[in-house]
Amino acid sequence: MATLFGTRVRRLRTAAGLTQAQLGELTHVVSTRITQIERASGAKPTLELARALDAALGAEELLVELWPYVYREAFPDWSRAFIAHSERAVSIRQYAAHLVPGLLQTEEYARAVLSLGMTLDGGAEQLEERVAARMGRQERLTAPGRPELWVVLDEAVLKRPIGGDDVMRAQLERLVEVAAEPHITVQVFPFEQGGHDALGGSLTVLTLPDGSEVAYTEGAHYGQLVEEPADVRHLSGNYDRVRADALPTVMSLDMIRSAMKGYYREANVPSRSERRRLAQEQLQQSGGRRLRGGRRRVHGRRARS
C-alpha cells in the first residue's frame, strides 16, 4: 500500500508540474522526504503530511483516504489481518486480561496505554496518530451495521490506574455509559473465581458476515491470529466458559461503579511524605495529652501514665 501511495503522489506531482523540491517546499519537508514517499522507502508518511500533500496537489483527500492502509503496514501481518477482520465482524467477543479493550477506551486512556513501553520514532506526532487511529476504529460501534460487542473484563483491569486516577475514573465512567447500549454487554470476571481457561492473556473471537469465526490471542509483547477452525472452536469454547463464570451484568456494573468511587477517594489521599508528617503531629499531640494528664491515683497509690 505504501507503493500505491507513492505512485499516486508521483502522478499527482507530475500532473501538477511540480518538482520534488517544489512539493517539499509546499508541504514543509525536504525534497528527499518526497523521494522516499514516492519510492515507498524510509519512514511511512504521517497523517499530517498526507493532508499537506492532498492540499498541495489538489487531491481532494485521496491521499488521506489511503493513509490508514499505509499506516497499517507498520504493524505485523497478523495484526493487520486482525484489524481487517475486526472491521467486517458482525460480532466481537473479548476477554480483556490487563487493559480496557481499544474499542471502549477513552482518548486519554488510549494515549496513556499507547505511551507505555513503546519506542515512537515519530515522537509525539506518531503517538497522536495512533490515538486518532484507535478513536477512528470506535466509529464502527455507532455506524450502520455495527457489531454486537460482548466484553469480559478481568477485575485487574478495574484496579490498575492507567494514566492516573482522573484518567481511570473517566474510563470507568465510559464503561458504565456504553454498557447501556443495547448492542454492548460488559461483564467483570472477579478475582474470587480463581483461574480460568483464558488466564495469561487477552482473547478475542470475531464472527464474520459469512458465519465463520477467527480468534486472536494477545499478551504483553505478542499477538496471534488463529484461523484454523478446530483451534478457533477451542478458543471460542474457552471464551464462553469465561463469560459464563463472570459476574452478571448488573453485578458487574456495580463493581465498576464501586471501583470508580474508589478512585474518587484515592484522589484525596495525602502523599507518603504528607502522611508521615501528619502521623508525627498526631504522635506529638497524643504524647502531649498524656503529659498534661499527669499522674493519677489508683487505689491510693500513684500510677504511671
Salt bridges, closest charged atoms under 4 A:
GLU38 OE2 - ARG13 NE 2.58
ASP77 OD1 - ARG80 NH2 2.49
GLU87 OE2 - ARG72 NH2 2.44
GLU107 OE2 - ARG111 NH2 2.85
GLU128 OE2 - ARG111 NE 2.87
GLU155 OE2 - LYS159 NZ 2.73
ASP166 OD1 - ARG169 NH2 2.52
ASP197 OD2 - ARG241 NE 2.59
GLU213 OE2 - ARG93 NH2 2.80
GLU227 OE2 - HIS85 NE2 3.54
ASP240 OD1 - ARG93 NH1 3.15
ASP240 OD1 - ARG243 NH2 2.96
ASP254 OD1 - ARG257 NH1 3.46
GLU274 OE2 - ARG277 NH2 2.43
GLU281 OE2 - ARG277 NH1 2.49
